[in-house]
Amino acid sequence: MSLKLGAYTACLHDRPLAEALDVLQADGLTAVEVNTGGFIPSPHCHVDLLLASEQARRDYLEAFASRGMELTGLNCNGNPLNPLPGVGPKHADDLRRTIELAGLLGVRDVVTMSGTPGSDPDARYPSWVVNPWDGVYLDVLDYQWGVAAEFWTGIDALARAHDVRVAIEMHPHNLVFSPVTLRRLVDTVGATNVGAEMDPSHLMWQGMDAVACIRDLGPLVFHAAAKDAAITPGVGIRGVLDTSFTRVPADAPGRVPTGYGSWCSAWPEDPAWRFVAVGVGHDVEWWTDFLRALAEVDPDMAVNIEHEDAAYDRLEGLALAAENLRAAADEL
């Protein structure tokens, strides 16, 4: 089995890249994914310097190679279709620059989100249509898909020019949040270099079968995240579309930005679902089936842990996830 097991370093942004890589190496991981822009900063990838300097790129890649590790993905998750002038254009530019940098570094995969436009040409904020039972929302979707088609036609061409694949995380609050919508984007654009990043966690809490999703998309799955989710008792009165989140105080430590002046919200105390460490929501046997399905698509695919389980500190949660992911791989 030659799947590349690694981690996305966003959970280690509190330390320099070299220290973060040492943590991953100690956890028995060999693949690495770093952030390059979008919603969050990119302390582990100085994009301007790397775009400008061939020597800087050589030195950067050596930091991975010297530890027997491989940089397998650049992550630029954001909303490039956001109508807010301080968000959408920046995220779109970050994505274009990331694709260019991936080509220069020889990194095959760029991970991102499809984005969500506003409801109409005059909208100030993005608008995610959850259930278009009222036909007016089909009109909204027609407009949004038109915006997306124009943008993603250009991104697909740019990725093709740089020999890079763009792997879209199927994330709610985006036009692309399921295999059905991923295929719609690819077919609408006629894309050759746009496919899926298989993050099962968002599929889990929506009630999908992540392994079935892999087999449905087949070669459109370019890249994968190892991230778990658990449905919790709060679902009984909240459902999975609950909106009772709250604002994080302005002076709270560790607030996570999502754009200029906007931040991740605080979850309810008894949520319907939550992100958990790999192996906590779904057992090792499930993760073995997940890895097997990925290997059927591409035996060399990168599968990078994304640690967001608030019940564990960063090092403890990452180590637990790595232990369970490696145990799953050993069963293949």
Buried (B, 14 or more C-beta within 10 A) or exposed (E): EEBBBBBBBBBBBEBEBEEBBBBBBEBEBBBBBBBBBBBBEBBBBBBEEBBEEEEBBEEBBEBBEEBEBBBBBBBBBBBBBBBBEEBBEBBBEBBBBBBBBBBEBEBBBBBBBBBBBBBEEEBEEBBBBEEEEEEEBEBBBEBBBEBBBEBBBEBBBBBBEBEBBBBBBBBBBBBBBBBEBBBBBBEBBEBEBBBBBBBBBBBBBBEBEBBEBBBBBEEBBBBBBBBBBBBBEBBEEBEBEBEEEEEBEEEEEEEEEBBEEEBBBEBBEBBBBBBBBBBBBBEBEBBBBBBBBBBEBBEEBBBBBBBBBEEBEBBEBBBBBBBBBBBBBEEE
